[in-house]
Amino acid sequence: MIRDFLHRSDIPYEWLELHSDAEARDQYGLSGLNDSRLPVCLFPDGTRLECPTIRQVLEKLGWFHDPSRSEYDLAIYGAGPAGLSAAVYGASEGLSTIVVERFTVGGQAGSSSKIENYLGFPCGISGADLAERARDQACRFGAEILIGREGVRGELMPGKGVGYLADGGKIVARAMICATGVEYRRLDLPNADQFLGAGIYYGAGASEASLCTDDEDVFIVGGGNSAGQAAMYFAKVVRHVYLVVRGPSLKETISQYLLDRIKTAPNVTVQTDSEVTEVIGDRILEEIVITNHQTDEQHRYGTRWLFICIGGYPRTDWAVEVGIRRDPAGYLITGPDLQNGDGRVEGWPLDRHPYYLETNRPGVFAAGDVRHGSVKRCASAVGEGAMAVAFVHRYLSNG
C-alpha cells in the first residue's frame, strides 16, 4: 500500500526487498524477515519509520494538512478525474475550494499504466502523471487538497453543509460536489483477502510492474479498458499475460484500439467465459484455478501475480443519513433522473428543478463514476467535474 501510494503520488522512491534474515539483521537492525517492524521507510534526512501508516508517511513528507479556513465556497470529496477537474475550475473561477481525498490523487484512473484515448495526449499518459499534473494545476489556482482524509458523514443545513472526517475534523462549505468514484469489487473467494498485497492486487497494478520478471506469468481478471491497458503494460515485462473474462468476448466492453492491440500481442491470451474459482498458497499466492463455464474445464496455473479489475461499487452509505437519493446499486441520482412521471421531484424544496448534476438536496452535486448514469470514462468524468462547477456558480448566485 505504501509503495502504491508513493508511485501514484509521483514521489521518487527505491524499493529494497530483503532476501534473508541475516540481511535484515546486519543491514537494518531487524530480528529477521518476519520482524513486525517491517516495512521500514528510510528518508533522505536519516529519519526511519518502522511499519508506518500512510498518514505517518504523509506527515513526514509534509503533505498532511488541516483546512486553512473555517468555511469554503466549495468542498469536493474525491480527487479522481472528476474531483480534480472541479477543483481546477472552482479555484480558477474564484471559489474558495477544498478537496478531501482518503488515499491519493487520481482515483482508479491514477492506477492506470497508460491512458491513450484522452484528448491532447496522442502518445498516451499514465494515470499517475495525469493526476499529478491536475493536482499541481488545482493547487496553482489556490485549491486546497487534503490527502489521507476521509469523509464519513454529512449534515445539511439551509445554505451550507458540513462534512465530518474520520479523524474528527470537519469541512463547512456553501456547496458540495461528491466525486468519490467507485471501489473495485473484491474477489469473492475463500482465502482471497489473505493474499491481498501478497499476490492479489486490486487495480491495474502500475506500481507492481517493476517487480515482475520476464520468466513469470501475470493474470488479470476483467474485461474493461483498465484490464486491457494493464494487459498491454505487463506484456512488455513478463513472459505471458492471461486476461480472464467472464463474458463471451471483449468486443462490447473494451475500446477498439485496445482490442486490436490485444489480438496482435504474441504473449497475451484472452480466456473468455472464464473466471478464477480458487486461489492457493501459504503466506503468498502460489497458484490459481480458472474454470471455463462453457466446458466446465478447470486449469491450475502457477503465479504470484493476480490483478483484479472487475468493476466497482460506490461508497455512498453516508447519503442515506442526509436523505440523498440513490439508485438500487448505490449510485447518486441527479438532475432529470430525480423527476417522477409527472415531472415533480419528491421532497424538492425550491421552485426550480434540480440542476443537471444536482442531487435531491440543493447545493449537493455529484460528478464522475459515483453518479447514476455516468459514462465511466476519464474524459467524461473531467467534463462532469467542470460542468458541476458551472452549476455550483448558478446555485450560489440564485439558490
KOLMI-766510 format. One record per residue (C-alpha): residue number from 1; x, y, z. Coordinates in nm, 2 decimals. Example, Ala and Ser with C-alpha at 12.3 -4.5 7.8 and 13.67 -1.06 7.14 Angstrom:
BEGIN
+-----+--------+--------+--------+
! pos !     c1 !     c2 !     c3 !
+-----+--------+--------+--------+
!   1 !   1.23 !  -0.45 !   0.78 !
!   2 !   1.37 !  -0.11 !   0.71 !
+-----+--------+--------+--------+
REM end
This chain:
BEGIN
+-----+--------+--------+--------+
! pos !     c1 !     c2 !     c3 !
+-----+--------+--------+--------+
!   1 !   0.00 !   0.00 !   0.00 !
!   2 !   0.29 !   0.24 !   0.08 !
!   3 !   0.46 !   0.16 !  -0.25 !
!   4 !   0.13 !   0.21 !  -0.44 !
!   5 !   0.08 !   0.55 !  -0.26 !
!   6 !   0.43 !   0.67 !  -0.35 !
!   7 !   0.40 !   0.56 !  -0.71 !
!   8 !   0.06 !   0.72 !  -0.77 !
!   9 !   0.17 !   1.04 !  -0.58 !
!  10 !   0.48 !   1.07 !  -0.81 !
!  11 !   0.72 !   1.06 !  -0.52 !
!  12 !   1.06 !   0.91 !  -0.61 !
!  13 !   1.15 !   0.60 !  -0.40 !
!  14 !   1.36 !   0.29 !  -0.41 !
!  15 !   1.22 !  -0.04 !  -0.32 !
!  16 !   1.47 !  -0.28 !  -0.15 !
!  17 !   1.35 !  -0.63 !  -0.09 !
!  18 !   1.50 !  -0.83 !   0.19 !
!  19 !   1.60 !  -1.18 !   0.10 !
!  20 !   1.74 !  -1.33 !   0.42 !
!  21 !   1.73 !  -1.30 !   0.80 !
!  22 !   2.10 !  -1.21 !   0.80 !
!  23 !   2.04 !  -0.92 !   0.56 !
!  24 !   1.76 !  -0.79 !   0.78 !
!  25 !   1.97 !  -0.81 !   1.09 !
!  26 !   2.30 !  -0.69 !   0.96 !
!  27 !   2.18 !  -0.40 !   0.74 !
!  28 !   1.87 !  -0.28 !   0.91 !
!  29 !   1.89 !  -0.40 !   1.27 !
!  30 !   1.58 !  -0.62 !   1.25 !
!  31 !   1.53 !  -0.97 !   1.40 !
!  32 !   1.46 !  -1.12 !   1.06 !
!  33 !   1.23 !  -1.13 !   0.77 !
!  34 !   0.93 !  -1.18 !   1.00 !
!  35 !   1.00 !  -0.88 !   1.21 !
!  36 !   0.68 !  -0.69 !   1.29 !
!  37 !   0.86 !  -0.36 !   1.23 !
!  38 !   0.87 !  -0.42 !   0.86 !
!  39 !   0.83 !  -0.24 !   0.62 !
!  40 !   1.09 !   0.01 !   0.72 !
!  41 !   1.09 !   0.35 !   0.55 !
!  42 !   1.41 !   0.55 !   0.53 !
!  43 !   1.41 !   0.92 !   0.44 !
!  44 !   1.69 !   1.13 !   0.29 !
!  45 !   1.73 !   1.32 !   0.62 !
!  46 !   1.81 !   0.99 !   0.81 !
!  47 !   1.46 !   0.95 !   0.96 !
!  48 !   1.35 !   0.59 !   1.00 !
!  49 !   0.98 !   0.49 !   1.02 !
!  50 !   0.90 !   0.13 !   1.11 !
!  51 !   0.58 !  -0.02 !   0.98 !
!  52 !   0.43 !   0.32 !   0.93 !
!  53 !   0.08 !   0.41 !   0.83 !
!  54 !   0.01 !   0.62 !   0.52 !
!  55 !  -0.07 !   0.91 !   0.75 !
!  56 !   0.27 !   0.89 !   0.91 !
!  57 !   0.43 !   0.89 !   0.57 !
!  58 !   0.22 !   1.19 !   0.47 !
!  59 !   0.32 !   1.38 !   0.78 !
!  60 !   0.68 !   1.31 !   0.73 !
!  61 !   0.65 !   1.43 !   0.37 !
!  62 !   0.48 !   1.75 !   0.48 !
!  63 !   0.16 !   1.66 !   0.29 !
!  64 !  -0.07 !   1.62 !   0.58 !
!  65 !  -0.26 !   1.95 !   0.64 !
!  66 !  -0.56 !   2.08 !   0.82 !
!  67 !  -0.81 !   2.31 !   0.65 !
!  68 !  -0.69 !   2.67 !   0.64 !
!  69 !  -1.04 !   2.82 !   0.65 !
!  70 !  -1.34 !   2.78 !   0.88 !
!  71 !  -1.58 !   2.78 !   0.58 !
!  72 !  -1.54 !   2.74 !   0.20 !
!  73 !  -1.75 !   2.82 !  -0.11 !
!  74 !  -1.70 !   2.47 !  -0.24 !
!  75 !  -1.60 !   2.13 !  -0.09 !
!  76 !  -1.52 !   1.85 !  -0.32 !
!  77 !  -1.50 !   1.49 !  -0.19 !
!  78 !  -1.27 !   1.27 !  -0.40 !
!  79 !  -0.96 !   1.36 !  -0.60 !
!  80 !  -1.01 !   1.14 !  -0.91 !
!  81 !  -1.05 !   1.30 !  -1.26 !
!  82 !  -1.39 !   1.45 !  -1.17 !
!  83 !  -1.28 !   1.59 !  -0.84 !
!  84 !  -0.96 !   1.74 !  -0.97 !
!  85 !  -1.14 !   1.89 !  -1.27 !
!  86 !  -1.39 !   2.05 !  -1.03 !
!  87 !  -1.10 !   2.18 !  -0.82 !
!  88 !  -0.93 !   2.34 !  -1.12 !
!  89 !  -1.24 !   2.51 !  -1.24 !
!  90 !  -1.37 !   2.60 !  -0.90 !
!  91 !  -1.05 !   2.76 !  -0.78 !
!  92 !  -0.97 !   2.93 !  -1.11 !
!  93 !  -1.31 !   3.10 !  -1.11 !
!  94 !  -1.27 !   3.25 !  -0.77 !
!  95 !  -1.44 !   3.00 !  -0.54 !
!  96 !  -1.26 !   2.91 !  -0.22 !
!  97 !  -1.22 !   2.54 !  -0.28 !
!  98 !  -1.11 !   2.24 !  -0.08 !
!  99 !  -1.07 !   1.88 !  -0.19 !
! 100 !  -1.09 !   1.58 !   0.05 !
! 101 !  -0.93 !   1.26 !  -0.06 !
! 102 !  -0.90 !   0.95 !   0.15 !
! 103 !  -0.59 !   0.79 !  -0.03 !
! 104 !  -0.41 !   0.99 !  -0.30 !
! 105 !  -0.50 !   1.18 !  -0.62 !
! 106 !  -0.61 !   1.01 !  -0.93 !
! 107 !  -0.88 !   0.77 !  -0.82 !
! 108 !  -0.90 !   0.45 !  -1.03 !
! 109 !  -0.76 !   0.64 !  -1.33 !
! 110 !  -0.45 !   0.71 !  -1.12 !
! 111 !  -0.36 !   0.34 !  -1.11 !
! 112 !  -0.38 !   0.30 !  -1.49 !
! 113 !  -0.04 !   0.24 !  -1.66 !
! 114 !  -0.14 !   0.43 !  -1.97 !
! 115 !  -0.44 !   0.63 !  -2.09 !
! 116 !  -0.43 !   0.66 !  -2.47 !
! 117 !  -0.77 !   0.79 !  -2.56 !
! 118 !  -0.76 !   1.11 !  -2.35 !
! 119 !  -0.78 !   1.43 !  -2.56 !
! 120 !  -0.45 !   1.61 !  -2.61 !
! 121 !  -0.21 !   1.31 !  -2.54 !
! 122 !  -0.17 !   1.13 !  -2.87 !
! 123 !   0.11 !   0.91 !  -2.73 !
! 124 !  -0.08 !   0.84 !  -2.41 !
! 125 !  -0.01 !   0.94 !  -2.05 !
! 126 !   0.00 !   0.73 !  -1.73 !
! 127 !  -0.29 !   0.79 !  -1.49 !
! 128 !  -0.04 !   0.89 !  -1.21 !
! 129 !   0.12 !   1.16 !  -1.43 !
! 130 !  -0.22 !   1.29 !  -1.54 !
! 131 !  -0.34 !   1.31 !  -1.18 !
! 132 !  -0.02 !   1.48 !  -1.06 !
! 133 !  -0.05 !   1.75 !  -1.34 !
! 134 !  -0.41 !   1.81 !  -1.24 !
! 135 !  -0.32 !   1.84 !  -0.87 !
! 136 !  -0.04 !   2.09 !  -0.95 !
! 137 !  -0.29 !   2.29 !  -1.17 !
! 138 !  -0.55 !   2.30 !  -0.90 !
! 139 !  -0.31 !   2.40 !  -0.63 !
! 140 !  -0.17 !   2.67 !  -0.85 !
! 141 !  -0.51 !   2.83 !  -0.87 !
! 142 !  -0.54 !   2.81 !  -0.49 !
! 143 !  -0.74 !   2.49 !  -0.42 !
! 144 !  -0.65 !   2.31 !  -0.10 !
! 145 !  -0.62 !   1.93 !  -0.12 !
! 146 !  -0.63 !   1.72 !   0.19 !
! 147 !  -0.47 !   1.38 !   0.13 !
! 148 !  -0.53 !   1.09 !   0.36 !
! 149 !  -0.86 !   1.22 !   0.50 !
! 150 !  -1.19 !   1.05 !   0.46 !
! 151 !  -1.54 !   1.19 !   0.49 !
! 152 !  -1.76 !   0.97 !   0.69 !
! 153 !  -2.09 !   1.16 !   0.73 !
! 154 !  -2.26 !   1.48 !   0.64 !
! 155 !  -2.50 !   1.73 !   0.78 !
! 156 !  -2.70 !   1.96 !   0.55 !
! 157 !  -2.85 !   2.30 !   0.66 !
! 158 !  -3.00 !   2.58 !   0.46 !
! 159 !  -2.72 !   2.75 !   0.27 !
! 160 !  -2.44 !   2.52 !   0.38 !
! 161 !  -2.33 !   2.17 !   0.46 !
! 162 !  -2.08 !   2.01 !   0.70 !
! 163 !  -1.87 !   1.71 !   0.61 !
! 164 !  -1.73 !   1.52 !   0.91 !
! 165 !  -1.39 !   1.35 !   0.86 !
! 166 !  -1.29 !   1.02 !   1.01 !
! 167 !  -1.02 !   1.18 !   1.22 !
! 168 !  -1.27 !   1.42 !   1.39 !
! 169 !  -1.22 !   1.72 !   1.16 !
! 170 !  -1.49 !   1.89 !   0.97 !
! 171 !  -1.54 !   2.09 !   0.65 !
! 172 !  -1.80 !   2.36 !   0.62 !
! 173 !  -1.90 !   2.47 !   0.27 !
! 174 !  -2.18 !   2.65 !   0.09 !
! 175 !  -2.19 !   2.39 !  -0.19 !
! 176 !  -2.05 !   2.03 !  -0.22 !
! 177 !  -1.95 !   1.80 !  -0.50 !
! 178 !  -1.94 !   1.43 !  -0.44 !
! 179 !  -1.68 !   1.28 !  -0.68 !
! 180 !  -1.57 !   0.98 !  -0.48 !
! 181 !  -1.59 !   0.73 !  -0.77 !
! 182 !  -1.62 !   0.36 !  -0.70 !
! 183 !  -1.43 !   0.09 !  -0.52 !
! 184 !  -1.30 !  -0.21 !  -0.71 !
! 185 !  -1.52 !  -0.52 !  -0.64 !
! 186 !  -1.34 !  -0.78 !  -0.44 !
! 187 !  -1.27 !  -1.14 !  -0.55 !
! 188 !  -1.54 !  -1.33 !  -0.37 !
! 189 !  -1.34 !  -1.64 !  -0.29 !
! 190 !  -1.22 !  -1.81 !   0.03 !
! 191 !  -0.87 !  -1.70 !   0.12 !
! 192 !  -0.87 !  -1.41 !  -0.12 !
! 193 !  -0.83 !  -1.15 !   0.15 !
! 194 !  -0.54 !  -1.35 !   0.29 !
! 195 !  -0.34 !  -1.28 !  -0.03 !
! 196 !  -0.42 !  -0.91 !  -0.05 !
! 197 !  -0.09 !  -0.74 !  -0.14 !
! 198 !   0.08 !  -1.08 !  -0.14 !
! 199 !  -0.02 !  -1.19 !  -0.48 !
! 200 !  -0.37 !  -1.04 !  -0.53 !
! 201 !  -0.40 !  -0.68 !  -0.62 !
! 202 !  -0.69 !  -0.46 !  -0.70 !
! 203 !  -0.65 !  -0.22 !  -0.99 !
! 204 !  -0.42 !  -0.21 !  -1.29 !
! 205 !  -0.10 !  -0.26 !  -1.08 !
! 206 !   0.13 !   0.00 !  -1.24 !
! 207 !   0.33 !   0.02 !  -0.92 !
! 208 !   0.39 !  -0.36 !  -0.93 !
! 209 !   0.52 !  -0.39 !  -1.28 !
! 210 !   0.88 !  -0.31 !  -1.19 !
! 211 !   0.88 !  -0.62 !  -0.95 !
! 212 !   0.77 !  -0.86 !  -1.22 !
! 213 !   1.03 !  -1.06 !  -1.41 !
! 214 !   1.04 !  -1.19 !  -1.77 !
! 215 !   1.01 !  -1.56 !  -1.65 !
! 216 !   0.67 !  -1.50 !  -1.48 !
! 217 !   0.31 !  -1.52 !  -1.59 !
! 218 !   0.06 !  -1.25 !  -1.49 !
! 219 !  -0.32 !  -1.30 !  -1.47 !
! 220 !  -0.57 !  -1.01 !  -1.50 !
! 221 !  -0.94 !  -1.05 !  -1.42 !
! 222 !  -1.17 !  -0.81 !  -1.61 !
! 223 !  -1.29 !  -0.71 !  -1.95 !
! 224 !  -1.29 !  -0.33 !  -1.94 !
! 225 !  -1.04 !  -0.08 !  -2.06 !
! 226 !  -0.84 !  -0.08 !  -1.73 !
! 227 !  -0.79 !  -0.45 !  -1.76 !
! 228 !  -0.69 !  -0.42 !  -2.12 !
! 229 !  -0.44 !  -0.14 !  -2.05 !
! 230 !  -0.29 !  -0.34 !  -1.77 !
! 231 !  -0.25 !  -0.65 !  -2.00 !
! 232 !  -0.06 !  -0.45 !  -2.26 !
! 233 !   0.16 !  -0.28 !  -1.99 !
! 234 !   0.26 !  -0.61 !  -1.83 !
! 235 !   0.31 !  -0.78 !  -2.17 !
! 236 !   0.63 !  -0.57 !  -2.20 !
! 237 !   0.79 !  -0.70 !  -1.89 !
! 238 !   0.66 !  -1.06 !  -1.82 !
! 239 !   0.66 !  -1.39 !  -2.01 !
! 240 !   0.29 !  -1.41 !  -2.06 !
! 241 !  -0.03 !  -1.23 !  -1.97 !
! 242 !  -0.36 !  -1.40 !  -1.93 !
! 243 !  -0.68 !  -1.19 !  -1.94 !
! 244 !  -0.96 !  -1.37 !  -1.77 !
! 245 !  -1.31 !  -1.25 !  -1.88 !
! 246 !  -1.64 !  -1.38 !  -1.76 !
! 247 !  -1.83 !  -1.27 !  -2.08 !
! 248 !  -1.82 !  -1.43 !  -2.42 !
! 249 !  -1.59 !  -1.17 !  -2.58 !
! 250 !  -1.42 !  -0.83 !  -2.52 !
! 251 !  -1.59 !  -0.66 !  -2.82 !
! 252 !  -1.87 !  -0.50 !  -2.62 !
! 253 !  -1.66 !  -0.39 !  -2.32 !
! 254 !  -1.33 !  -0.26 !  -2.44 !
! 255 !  -1.22 !   0.02 !  -2.69 !
! 256 !  -1.15 !  -0.10 !  -3.04 !
! 257 !  -0.79 !   0.03 !  -3.05 !
! 258 !  -0.71 !  -0.16 !  -2.73 !
! 259 !  -0.88 !  -0.47 !  -2.86 !
! 260 !  -0.67 !  -0.47 !  -3.18 !
! 261 !  -0.35 !  -0.45 !  -2.98 !
! 262 !  -0.45 !  -0.73 !  -2.75 !
! 263 !  -0.53 !  -0.96 !  -3.05 !
! 264 !  -0.19 !  -0.90 !  -3.21 !
! 265 !   0.02 !  -0.92 !  -2.89 !
! 266 !   0.20 !  -1.26 !  -2.90 !
! 267 !   0.22 !  -1.31 !  -2.53 !
! 268 !  -0.14 !  -1.21 !  -2.43 !
! 269 !  -0.41 !  -1.48 !  -2.41 !
! 270 !  -0.77 !  -1.39 !  -2.36 !
! 271 !  -0.97 !  -1.66 !  -2.18 !
! 272 !  -1.34 !  -1.58 !  -2.23 !
! 273 !  -1.64 !  -1.74 !  -2.04 !
! 274 !  -1.39 !  -1.80 !  -1.76 !
! 275 !  -1.33 !  -1.69 !  -1.40 !
! 276 !  -1.09 !  -1.76 !  -1.12 !
! 277 !  -1.25 !  -2.01 !  -0.89 !
! 278 !  -0.97 !  -2.08 !  -0.64 !
! 279 !  -0.66 !  -1.92 !  -0.50 !
! 280 !  -0.39 !  -2.13 !  -0.34 !
! 281 !  -0.08 !  -2.06 !  -0.13 !
! 282 !   0.08 !  -2.04 !   0.21 !
! 283 !   0.18 !  -1.69 !   0.30 !
! 284 !   0.17 !  -1.56 !  -0.06 !
! 285 !  -0.02 !  -1.66 !  -0.37 !
! 286 !   0.12 !  -1.96 !  -0.54 !
! 287 !  -0.14 !  -2.10 !  -0.77 !
! 288 !  -0.49 !  -2.02 !  -0.91 !
! 289 !  -0.76 !  -2.23 !  -1.07 !
! 290 !  -0.95 !  -2.10 !  -1.37 !
! 291 !  -1.29 !  -2.25 !  -1.47 !
! 292 !  -1.44 !  -2.23 !  -1.81 !
! 293 !  -1.81 !  -2.21 !  -1.78 !
! 294 !  -1.88 !  -2.33 !  -2.13 !
! 295 !  -1.69 !  -2.65 !  -2.09 !
! 296 !  -1.67 !  -2.68 !  -1.71 !
! 297 !  -1.29 !  -2.75 !  -1.76 !
! 298 !  -1.06 !  -2.64 !  -1.48 !
! 299 !  -0.69 !  -2.55 !  -1.52 !
! 300 !  -0.44 !  -2.48 !  -1.25 !
! 301 !  -0.17 !  -2.22 !  -1.31 !
! 302 !   0.13 !  -2.12 !  -1.10 !
! 303 !   0.16 !  -1.75 !  -1.04 !
! 304 !   0.22 !  -1.49 !  -0.78 !
! 305 !   0.05 !  -1.21 !  -0.97 !
! 306 !  -0.33 !  -1.18 !  -0.99 !
! 307 !  -0.48 !  -0.83 !  -1.07 !
! 308 !  -0.85 !  -0.77 !  -1.03 !
! 309 !  -1.02 !  -0.51 !  -1.25 !
! 310 !  -1.39 !  -0.62 !  -1.23 !
! 311 !  -1.58 !  -0.30 !  -1.20 !
! 312 !  -1.68 !  -0.14 !  -0.88 !
! 313 !  -1.94 !  -0.01 !  -0.64 !
! 314 !  -2.00 !   0.34 !  -0.50 !
! 315 !  -1.93 !   0.41 !  -0.13 !
! 316 !  -2.24 !   0.62 !  -0.06 !
! 317 !  -2.38 !   0.49 !   0.27 !
! 318 !  -2.34 !   0.84 !   0.41 !
! 319 !  -2.60 !   0.97 !   0.16 !
! 320 !  -2.88 !   0.77 !   0.33 !
! 321 !  -2.84 !   0.97 !   0.66 !
! 322 !  -2.88 !   1.31 !   0.49 !
! 323 !  -3.16 !   1.20 !   0.26 !
! 324 !  -2.98 !   1.20 !  -0.07 !
! 325 !  -3.15 !   0.96 !  -0.32 !
! 326 !  -2.95 !   0.66 !  -0.46 !
! 327 !  -3.04 !   0.40 !  -0.72 !
! 328 !  -3.06 !   0.03 !  -0.62 !
! 329 !  -2.68 !  -0.01 !  -0.68 !
! 330 !  -2.59 !   0.29 !  -0.46 !
! 331 !  -2.51 !   0.55 !  -0.72 !
! 332 !  -2.63 !   0.91 !  -0.66 !
! 333 !  -2.93 !   1.02 !  -0.86 !
! 334 !  -2.91 !   1.37 !  -1.01 !
! 335 !  -3.10 !   1.61 !  -1.23 !
! 336 !  -3.38 !   1.49 !  -1.46 !
! 337 !  -3.34 !   1.13 !  -1.33 !
! 338 !  -3.49 !   1.26 !  -1.00 !
! 339 !  -3.82 !   1.35 !  -1.16 !
! 340 !  -4.14 !   1.14 !  -1.12 !
! 341 !  -4.37 !   1.06 !  -1.41 !
! 342 !  -4.54 !   1.40 !  -1.36 !
! 343 !  -4.21 !   1.59 !  -1.37 !
! 344 !  -4.20 !   1.66 !  -1.00 !
! 345 !  -3.91 !   1.58 !  -0.77 !
! 346 !  -4.03 !   1.43 !  -0.44 !
! 347 !  -3.93 !   1.65 !  -0.14 !
! 348 !  -3.76 !   1.91 !  -0.35 !
! 349 !  -3.79 !   2.25 !  -0.16 !
! 350 !  -3.72 !   2.50 !  -0.43 !
! 351 !  -3.93 !   2.65 !  -0.71 !
! 352 !  -3.68 !   2.54 !  -0.98 !
! 353 !  -3.59 !   2.19 !  -1.08 !
! 354 !  -3.26 !   2.04 !  -0.97 !
! 355 !  -2.97 !   2.13 !  -1.20 !
! 356 !  -2.84 !   1.85 !  -1.42 !
! 357 !  -2.57 !   1.72 !  -1.18 !
! 358 !  -2.75 !   1.83 !  -0.86 !
! 359 !  -2.89 !   1.57 !  -0.62 !
! 360 !  -3.23 !   1.60 !  -0.45 !
! 361 !  -3.07 !   1.82 !  -0.18 !
! 362 !  -3.00 !   2.17 !  -0.31 !
! 363 !  -2.63 !   2.26 !  -0.33 !
! 364 !  -2.51 !   1.90 !  -0.33 !
! 365 !  -2.38 !   1.78 !  -0.66 !
! 366 !  -2.24 !   1.46 !  -0.80 !
! 367 !  -1.98 !   1.41 !  -1.07 !
! 368 !  -1.80 !   1.11 !  -1.23 !
! 369 !  -1.84 !   0.74 !  -1.16 !
! 370 !  -2.03 !   0.79 !  -0.84 !
! 371 !  -2.32 !   0.94 !  -1.03 !
! 372 !  -2.61 !   0.73 !  -1.16 !
! 373 !  -2.59 !   0.71 !  -1.54 !
! 374 !  -2.24 !   0.83 !  -1.58 !
! 375 !  -2.03 !   0.71 !  -1.88 !
! 376 !  -1.75 !   0.57 !  -1.67 !
! 377 !  -1.47 !   0.72 !  -1.87 !
! 378 !  -1.18 !   0.95 !  -1.77 !
! 379 !  -1.27 !   1.23 !  -2.02 !
! 380 !  -1.64 !   1.23 !  -1.92 !
! 381 !  -1.55 !   1.25 !  -1.55 !
! 382 !  -1.33 !   1.55 !  -1.62 !
! 383 !  -1.62 !   1.71 !  -1.82 !
! 384 !  -1.87 !   1.64 !  -1.54 !
! 385 !  -1.63 !   1.80 !  -1.28 !
! 386 !  -1.61 !   2.12 !  -1.49 !
! 387 !  -1.99 !   2.11 !  -1.55 !
! 388 !  -2.07 !   2.07 !  -1.19 !
! 389 !  -1.88 !   2.38 !  -1.10 !
! 390 !  -2.09 !   2.58 !  -1.35 !
! 391 !  -2.40 !   2.46 !  -1.17 !
! 392 !  -2.24 !   2.55 !  -0.84 !
! 393 !  -2.20 !   2.91 !  -0.96 !
! 394 !  -2.57 !   2.91 !  -1.05 !
! 395 !  -2.67 !   2.77 !  -0.71 !
! 396 !  -2.45 !   3.02 !  -0.52 !
! 397 !  -2.58 !   3.31 !  -0.72 !
! 398 !  -2.95 !   3.22 !  -0.75 !
! 399 !  -3.02 !   2.95 !  -0.50 !
+-----+--------+--------+--------+
REM end
